[in-house]
Amino acid sequence: ALDALTKAAAIRPSIELRDEAIAAMALTDVRIVKEANTELSKNGGVVFNDAGDMYCFFDYSATTTGRIVVYRFSDNQPVLSVAGPLKGSDPRFSHDGRFLACASTSGCGIWDIERGLLVRQISTGAAYLGQALAFSPDDRELAVGEEDGSVSIHTMSSDGHRVLPSVNTPVQLIRYHPKDNV
């Protein structure tokens, strides 16, 4: 393997080829166990729930506004398909897999996956299209990062929310600490 790396280095491979070669050597025990829907590559990113038994993506092939589609991984059957935004953040599953949240320029929607219902619409003046959504570890709150650098924490059981101080730069990624802190 060392000789192969030395020869590969001498031919100056592209960064992508180099990364694939390194991954192939480092991940020799990785194998495909099950493949998901093959049409996903046209639609951008795929998001899995914590249990790994559902996945979600934006489907722009059916309409001009797009759809948010959740599939059951065991049989690739859709369990939720709702009208989605033209552009939005990657959807986020709640930790228990009951809810799905997605932000767009008009705010953030939260759907009950099993019932197929929009259970909460969060309208913010500056919803941001980054990866700035996170459910709390107990799934009772949703943190939404804003373009102005603030983070709003919305409770799932009511319309209540609180806003954390701004960091003065758009929030692109947000996560909760395991002890329930943003």
Rosetta blueprint (number, residue, H / E / L):
1 A L
2 L H
3 D H
4 A H
5 L H
6 T H
7 K H
8 A H
9 A H
10 A H
11 I L
12 R L
13 P L
14 S L
15 I H
16 E H
17 L H
18 R H
19 D H
20 E H
21 A H
22 I H
23 A H
24 A H
25 M H
26 A H
27 L L
28 T L
29 D L
30 V L
31 R L
32 I L
33 V L
34 K L
35 E L
36 A L
37 N L
38 T H
39 E H
40 L H
41 S H
42 K H
43 N H
44 G L
45 G L
46 V L
47 V E
48 F E
49 N L
50 D L
51 A L
52 G L
53 D L
54 M E
55 Y E
56 C E
57 F E
58 F E
59 D E
60 Y L
61 S L
62 A L
63 T L
64 T L
65 T L
66 G L
67 R E
68 I E
69 V E
70 V E
71 Y E
72 R E
73 F L
74 S L
75 D L
76 N L
77 Q E
78 P E
79 V E
80 L E
81 S E
82 V E
83 A E
84 G L
85 P L
86 L L
87 K L
88 G E
89 S L
90 D L
91 P L
92 R E
93 F E
94 S L
95 H L
96 D L
97 G L
98 R L
99 F E
100 L E
101 A E
102 C E
103 A E
104 S E
105 T L
106 S L
107 G E
108 C E
109 G E
110 I E
111 W E
112 D E
113 I L
114 E L
115 R L
116 G L
117 L E
118 L E
119 V E
120 R E
121 Q E
122 I E
123 S L
124 T L
125 G L
126 A L
127 A E
128 Y L
129 L L
130 G L
131 Q E
132 A L
133 L E
134 A E
135 F E
136 S L
137 P L
138 D L
139 D L
140 R L
141 E E
142 L E
143 A E
144 V E
145 G E
146 E E
147 E L
148 D L
149 G L
150 S L
151 V E
152 S E
153 I E
154 H E
155 T E
156 M L
157 S L
158 S L
159 D L
160 G L
161 H E
162 R E
163 V E
164 L E
165 P L
166 S L
167 V L
168 N L
169 T L
170 P L
171 V L
172 Q L
173 L E
174 I L
175 R L
176 Y L
177 H L
178 P L
179 K L
180 D L
181 N L
182 V L
